[in-house]
Amino acid sequence: MLVQHDRDSKPKTPKSSSLPTTRRSNRFSPSKSLDFSTWVSENLYKIVTIGVLIATVAAVFFLRNVGDSASLLCFQSQTQQLEAIHFPQIDYNSIPPIVDKITPYSSFRSEQWIVVSVSGYPTDSVKKLLKIKGWQVLAVGNSKTPSDWSVKGVIFLSLEEQAKLGFRIVDLLPYDSYVRKNVGYLFAIQHGAKKIFDADDRGEVIDDDIGKHFDVELVGESARQEVILQYTHENENRTVVNPYIHFGQRSVWPRGLPLENVGEIEHEEYYTEVFGGKQFIQQGISNGLPDVDSVFYFTRKPKLEPFDIRFDEHAPKVAFPQGTMVPMNSFNALHHYSAFWGLMLPVSVSSMASDVLRGYWAQRLLWEIGGYVVVYPPTVHRYDRIEAYPFAEEKDLHVNVGRLIKFLVSWKSDKHRLFEILLELSYAMAEEGFWTEKDLKFTAAWIQDLIAVGYLQPRLMTLELHRPRAAIGHGDRKDFVPQKLPSVHLGVEETGTVNYEIGNLIKWRKNFGNVVLIMFCNGPVERTALEWRLLYGRIFKAVVILSEKKNGELAVEQGHLDHLYKHLPKLFDRFSSAEGFLFLQDNTVLNYWNLVQADKTKLWIPNKVSKSWSTVSFNGNNDWYGKQGEMVKKVVSSMPVHFQVSYKKHATSHDSSLTICSSEVFYVPRRLVNDFKDLVYLVGNLDIHQKVAIPMFFVAMDPTDNFDSVFNTMVYKRKPPSNTSLSYYSPEAPAVHPWSVSSEQEFIKLIRIMAAGDPLLMELV
């Protein structure tokens, strides 16, 4: 810029003019010196001005882009810190109170509240809630709610009124979701709530009496002090239970139950008992349309008839001990004051997953205060409107819920106050990817709002939490055999097993439930990352998505395909308990139903597929293959004896040839993970390509005769046929290559054709 300015400032040759000029004695001034120091002194103010301008622009650019590691490489360390999830800091002693001064109900108080989300005009179910004596109904609106919504006797909070209440959480809530009930919970607590009943606008409380079904009073003369039947804690490996079996329906499972647990349909061998009084969260069951997921809804739907499923109303309520969890929902549950903190509905997950994740999160925290969940016989009747169940809205459940439960059961904290533990767990769940940093911020805002409206956090019972579980004696065992209610309404016969499609899904999940799928996306991850997780996450322990460009919002990590093998050891360490790791590129379709018979202790790779695994000749190191070959020789010469002997005995390469593998799909078992990591270490900084490194590693790790042959029958073509019939896809093959998916439309086409091997996939589209 200074050079250009210098050029522009040079005097130009004056043009001749025909106009008369005035003659002056000193027509020409003395010539100026053009040395650099003189120029700088005369233009100093310009230099300073331009310098300040440049510095300002650079500072603005830095501040705008410091979070992007690609913007300024010299600030890489700072950007890495900025990308990390930050733990919120709360000054618990300086939170000002929030008092209702703007609504007509500022002086109103009630101890018992029913909170319901409303999107349309008042339903008959909402109007019937008014018949429940002693309970105040609070309706919470969203952007879909009519502006003139009104029912006499119901307190209605519109979006405009919610914004004026002064709650911190309002800024983080979506406008069009039922999770705006969070505002309603805080409003009820602010106005004296001691019990909050979470309701649904299409469910009717049976006999219009909450107290008839739930334990509304836990202390005092009116409290029911009888002992409660409890699931046994004898089996430490059982972390989640389907409560519908206890109430007479073995073929029905609740939304939020991991699909791998659907097949567990036998009743309890025996129960134990627990004293009542600390059932701070009480979950009711719904007749008619119970809380089921879309997989159940579509596979068990009897044509166009609405569901009318009935549960045993005489079965005893049942409690869950520490270490055992149950799916919960937000339309038929009673929370007592000690568990009001557990009403928080997360905002960064899908609407069908929000209350289920809340339920598991709250159950884990409930153990810290010595509380537990109890499930009650039918308390409401919900009507089936025969409307589409959005499977896509449940992706957070089917992909993550099993892993979430295991994580929560094993998670521990050393904090000394409940709110500190609550925030710490939300942070841990954000780090694990169960929800995003937005919910961590939401948790911090929720805690501060609770304190601001006068809520007092309960005391911890951590000593009891960490005590060894008491042994179960013979006298402690209590029997109860659930009634077996008819299942003809489900459109299937009750045979003691779930239907064929669900049975297959369970079988696949059990087989691969501890295998991690590592997937590299060549295409646009913005359009496909969630779809790949939805497709394969139903089967595998976890799905890690890699791409050339990182995408934090979609949890896509950065990796370069040419040297991706160097990134794999980090993933091996992250999933240290995984049984094995299956690598897949997005240009290859994985027919997982054909992999069940493969040996998960062996290496899998299509080494017998000629177009995938081939030998290339080279002449010296003049070309790319020759240079790669020289580097391979260097690595082989440095290998420990067991690697080197295996490689030289079984490799098809020699001094003038090189083994190439396209590496679209391969599997590494747990027993060979350390060998793989050792070989990556031997390569070091050498620029060996993925296509060269993988076959070299595989032959060095194990003789080719020991490879499992599962991928040797895959469909492999260099280029797909020119016609559009897609006739080369085969559901009998273990994998199909190539296959391009770069949009949702192409993903739908893929799902429909894969449904030939997994019919349940049709529920994804």
URRARA-V219936 format. One line per field, one symbol per residue. ss: DSSP state (H for helix, E for strand, L for the rest). burial: 1 if it has 9 or more other C-alpha atoms within 8 Angstrom, else 0. Layout:
# URRARA-V219936
ss->???
burial->???
This chain:
# URRARA-V219936
ss->LHHHHHHHHLLLLLLLLLLLLLLLLLLLLLLLLLLHHHHHHHLHHHHHHHHHHHHHHHHHHHHHHLLLLLLLHHHHHHHHHHHLLLLLLLLHHHLLLLLLLLLLLLLLLLLEEEEEEELLLLLHHHHHHLLLLLLEEEEEELLLLLLLLLLLLLEEELHHHHHHLLLHHHHHLLLLLHHHHHHHHHHHHHLLLLEEEEELLLEEEHHHLHHHHLLLLLLLLLLLLLEEEEELLLLLLLLEELLLLLLLLLLLLLLLLLHHHLLLLLLLLLEEEEELLLLLEEEEEEEELLLLLHHHHHHLLLLLLLLLELLLLLLLLEELLLLLEELLLLLEEEEEHHHHHHHLLLLLLLHHHHHHHHHHHHHHHHHHHLLLEEEEEEEEEELLLLLLLLHHHHHHHHHHHHHHHHHHHHLLLLLLLHHHHHHHHHHHHHHLLLLLHHHHHHHHHHHHHHHHLLLLLLLLLHHHHLLLLLLLLHHHLELLLLLLLLLHHHLLLLLLLLLHHHHHHHHHHHHHLLEEEEEEELLLHHHHHHHHHHHHLLLLLEEEEEELLLELLLLEEELLHHHLHHHHHHHHHHLLLLLEEEEEELLEEELHHHLLLLLLLLLEELLLLLLLEEEEELLLLLLHHHHHHHHHHHHHHHLLHHHHHHHHHHLLLLLLEEEEELLLEEEEEHHHHHHHHHHHHHHLLLLLLHHHHHHHHHHHHLLHHHLELHHHHLEELLLLLLLLLLLLLLLLLLEEELLLLLLHHHHHHHHHHHLLLLHHHHHHL
burial->000000000000000000000000000000000000011100000010000000000000010011101001001101110000000000000010010100000100011111111110011011111101001111111110100010000101111011100011110110001111111111011111111111111111110111001110010000110001111110000011110111111111111111010110100101111101101111111111111111111001110000111011001011111101111111111111101011111110111011111111111111111111111111111111000000101111111111011101100000000101111101101110011111111111111111111100000111001000000000001100010010101111000011001110111110011111111111011011101111011111111111110110000111101011101010010000011111111111101011100000011111101001111101001010111111110011001000111110011010011111101111111101100110110110000111111111111111100011111111110000000000000010111111101111011101110110111111100
